[in-house]
Amino acid sequence: MDSQIKEFELKKFIEESFNAFQIYKNEIDEHLNVTLGNVSCDMDSCIGAILLGFYLTLKNDYIAHPGDFEKFWLPIINCPRAELKARLDIAYHLKKYDVEMDKLVFIDDINLDSYAKKNLLKIAMIDHNELDVTQKHWGHCVTMIVDHHKDEKAYLEQPVDRTITFCGSACSLVVERIFRDGLERFLSLNTFRFFMPAILLDTENFKPSLEGSKWSQIDKDAIFNISRLDYSEYYNDLVGTKFSKELNIQLELDLILKKDYKNYEWNEKRVLCGISVVFNPLHEILFTFSADVLKQKLQERMKNNNLSFYAIIAQFYLKGTACRELMLFDLDGNRLSHLGKLFAESKVKHTLKKFTGLKGNFLFFALSDESISRKKLEPVLREIFDTLK
């Protein structure tokens, strides 16, 4: 399903809206769901109707049921088709994002009265919380309100999903829902950018003097969350490269141990410890280079750096899940055994790992907390060593 939704971008949603309109314009006896902005049809109402329709369509799992338009939410532009060109900013914005006005559905394109009279109409309102006087006869069809104006207390006698709160743009409230429901991963950055102008215009590009009177933290959070997506692709590239098992293992063992390494003095400076962070599973390192070669290399590094003890923290991803492992190496087997018992009693959640044929100088642990890092583990090991005489 994820791959299907990823293909359901803005252009595809607009096309599917037009396909739904081609059927519903015939006044069929089936349920029709629409999203509707207010009659002023400014950017927040126009783009908001599309955004709310997009969100509800995804949330309603339409992608798994293509063609079942009773699961689709059709955005209605709440002005006559001929008038939209007078909204110069909206016309400019639609053209910039290659959205064809001919593919949008306007209030004079479809007979909503027909569906309302037969109780086949559901309306999700955005950017207003009471229908215009010319549309009040659809009031019984309202099932959702997403708005930032004064609450007119309309439709209290019927079940309505109501979100009415102060912010700059009603679109911010829909963006908030998208991230709350975890649907942001299915929308591209370009799609989010299409919906941003309503927020920017209604907050006057977050003019500082208007905070609290014209816009709120909800708007800031919406833009912040969208902006994070702007960097997510590059972030994913960086993380993918940093944690690439293939690229890391090609560095050879010496560089693998050196590239993210620090020295620590413990037990009143009587113990010098080295800790390497590696980005391959420990078993991959052991079986790529062999346990004997690893032991030899660690002994060499301990001698060159005058170390008493060595630890390796492995950080890697397995099927998208962050994994952490710890290897302790000590030439003093008795001390290592004692260290292992003390670590087992520590606050670090773990399970003991076993590698057949490896014992004596090595101890291995799988760590349960994916946030574990050298910064968190070093104080634990330091505390253990500080108890040793």
N, C-alpha and C positions, 0 to 999 in steps of 0.2 A: 504493500500500500504506500509506503514512503516514497518509492520511486515514482509512483503514479502522481502523488501530490506535488512532488518537485516539478513535474511537467505542467502542473496546473497553475501557470503563471497568469499575470494580469491580462495579457492579450487573450489567452485561452479562456479566462473567466468572462471577459467581455463578449467573446464569440459565443460562449455557451449561454450567456444571458440573452443574446439575440436569437439563438436557437429556441430557447424557452419562450420568448416573446412570440415567435412565429406560430407556436402552438396555442398559447393562451389568448392571443388576439382573436381567436375564433370563439371565445366565450364558452369554453367546454365546461362540463360538469365535473371538474376535478379541483382539488385544493390548490390555491395560489398563495405563495409566500412572497411578500415584497418588503423592501426597505425604503424608507421615505424620509427625506430631509424636509425642511420647512419651505414655505412658498416663496421666500425671498431668494432662495436658490443661490446663496453665495457659495464660496469655495468650501466652507465647512459642511454645508448641507449637500452640495453636489458630490464632492469627493467622499464625504462621509457616508452617503448612501451606498456608494460603490464599496467602500471599505467595510461597512457593516455587513453588506451582502456577501462579500468575499469571506469574511470571518465566519458568519453563520453557516455558509455553505460548506466550508471546511469542517466546522464543528459538527455539522449534521451528517458528516460522512458521505456526502454526495459522491465523492470520488470512487467509492466502492460500489456505487449504484448509478453509473452514468446513464442518463436518459430518464431516470425517475425524478421528474422535475418537482414532485411534491416534497423532495428533500432539498431542493434548490431554493435559494433566496434571490429573487430578482430585484436588482436596484432600479428604482424609478426616479428619474430626474424630475423634480417637482416644479417644472415650468413648461410652457408650451415649447415644442421643438424649435420653432422659428425665433424664439427669444434668447436662446442660450448664447448666440453670437454676440449679444449685447453685454454679456458678462466677459469683458475683454480678457481679464486675467485667467478665467477658466478656459476660454477658447485657446488662449496662448499655451496654457499648461497641457491641455489635451493634445494639441498639435506637437508639442515638444516631446511627448512620450508616445507619439504615433497611435493615439487612441482615436479612432474614427468616430466622429459624432453620429454618423449614420448608423453605427452599431449600438449606440446607446438607446435606452427606452425612456421616453418622456411621458409626462402625465396625460398628454392628449393622444398618445398612441394606443392606449389600452383602456377598455371600459371596466374600471374597477367596481363601478356600481353593480354590474351584473354579478360579480363574485360576492360582493358584500351582501346583496339581497338574499343570496342562496346560502349565506354563512359558510362560504368556501374561501374567504379571504382572511389572511393573517398579515398584520402590519407591524413591522419593527420600526419605530420612529427614532430618528437621530436629529439632534440640534433643535428640538422643540419637544415639549411634553404635553401639548394640547393641540389637536388638529385645528387648522384654519377654519373659520366660520363656513367657508365654501366646501369643506371636507368633513364637517362634524358628523355627517350621517354614516361615516365609516368608523365611528368611535368604538362600537362594539367589537370591531375586528382587531383592535390594538392588543398586542401580546407582549410587546417589549418597548421600553423607552430608554434611550441613552442620550442624556442631555446635560447642559451646564447652565441653563437659565433658571430663573425663579420657578419653583415648583407650583404649578397651577392646581395641583391636587385633582387632576382629572383621572377618570377611569378607576377610581378607588373601589368601585363595586365589582370589579372583575379581576381575575388573576393576570397580573402584568409583571414581567421581570423589569424592575425599575432601577435604573442607575441615574440619579439626578444629583449632581454635586458641582461645586464651583471649580472651574478651571478655565483656561483660555479657549480651548478647542474641544468640541465633542469628539473629534477624531482621536484625541489623546486618550479618551476613555476606552475607545475600541482597541487602540494599540496596547493599552494596559491589559485588556482582556486577552488579547492574542498572546502576550508574554505570560500571563497568569496561567493560561491553558496549555502552554508549551507548544503552540502552533507556529511560533516564529521560525522554527527550523525548516518549515515547509515553504517559506516565502523568501524570494531573492531580495538582495539589497536594492535592486532596481525597482522592485514592486513597492518596497517600503518608501523609497525616495519619491515615488509617485504620490504617496499619501502625506508626505511631510509638509507641503506648502500650506495646507489648511492650518496646521499648527503654527508655522512661522508667521503667517499673516495675522492670525488672531492673537498672537502674543507680541506682535510688532517686533519679530525676531528677538524675543526675550529682552525687551527694553527694561533695564534694571529698575527704573522708576515706576514701572507698572506691575512689579511683582506684588502679589497679594490683592491687587485691585482689578487686574485684567488677566493675569495668568498665575498658575500655582505650581507646586512641586510635581503634580501629576503630569503637566506638560513637559517639565524638565526631564522627568523620568522617561517619558515616551521618546523624546529626542535622544536622550542618553542611550537607551536600549537600541534604538535604530542605529545610532552612531557606532555602537560596538560592532554591529554587523559589518560596518564599513571596513573595519580592520580584521575581521574574523578570517577572511580568506588568507591574508598574508600571515596572520597568527598561526593558522593551521599549517601553512607551508613551513614556517619556522619550527613549529613543534614536530611536524612530520620529519623534518630534516634532522633536528636534534636527537630525536628518539628512534631514528631509522636503524633497525637492527642490522640490516645489510651494510649500510655505510659505516656504522660503528665497528662491526666485527672486522672490516677491511683495514682498520687502522693498525692492526697487530697489537699484541698484548701490552708491549711497553708503553705505547701511546694511550691505549685504553686506560691504563692505570695512572698515567701522568696527567691527563687532560683536565680532570676535575678533582684535584687532590689538595689536601691541607694537612699540616702538622699540628698536634696538640700536646701541651704539657700537662700531665696529671700527677696526682699524689705528691703535691708540693714539689713539682718539677723533677720527681725521681723517675717518672715514666714519660717517654716521648712516644706518642702514637701517631700513626699515619692513617688517614681515611680517604679512600677513593670512592667516587660516585661513578658508576658505570651504567650504560644504557642497553645492556643485553641481559637476558636471564642468566643466572649463575650457571645453570646446566649447559647453556650454549657456550659460555666461555670455557667451562671445564672440558667439554667434549670437542671444542674447536682447537684448543691449544694443549689439552691434556692436563691432568692434575699435577703431574710431575713438573711440567714446564711452569705451571702457575706457582707451585711451591718454590721452585728455583728462582723465579722472577721476584717473588715476594721476599725471599731471603736476601736476594741481591739488593733490593730496594731498602730493606731494613738495615743492612750493613752500611750502605752508602749514606743513609740518612740518620744513622745511629738510633734506630727505632727499637722499642721494646715490644711493640704490639702493632698489629695491622688489622684494619676492618675494611670491608667493601660493602657499599650499599648499592644494590641494583634497582634502578628505576626504569620501568618499561611499560608498554601497553599490550594487553592481550585482548583481542576482539573489542577494542575501544575502552576497555576497563584498565584503570591505572593499577599497577602491581608494584609491590615493594618487597625486596629480599635483603637479608643481611648475612654476611659471612664474617666470622671472627677467625683470625689466624694468630697462633702463638706458638713459638718454639718450645715453650714450657707447657707440656701437656697437662700437668697437674694443675697449674694455674688456670689454664683454659677451661678445664673441667669445673673448677670452682667458679670461674666467671660465668660459665653457662648456667649454673644453678642460680646464681644471683640475678642474672638477666631474666631467667624464667620467672622470678619473683617480682620483677619490675612492673611498672604500670603500662609498659608497651605490650599491646595485644599481639600475640604471635602464635605460630605453631612451629615445632621443630621439624626441619627438613632433613631427609636422609639421602645421601648419595652412596650407593653400594660401593664398598671397597675404600671409602675415604673416611678415615678417623685419625685420632691422635692429635694432629695440629689444626684441624678444621672443625668449626661448628657452623651450621647453616640454619637460618630461620626464615619463614615466610611471615611477613608483617601484615596485619589485617587493616591497618589504617593507611589509606592511600595518600594521606597528607604528610605522612612521615618523611622527613628529610634529614640531612646531616645536621642541620641546625637543631632539630628536635632530638635526634638520637645521641649526639655528642654529649650533652649534659647528663644523660642517663648513664652512658658508659663512664663518664668522668666520676659520677657519684659512686659507681661500683668500684672503680679503681681506688678512689679515695678511702674506701673502707679496708683496703688491703694494707698490710704492714710491709 
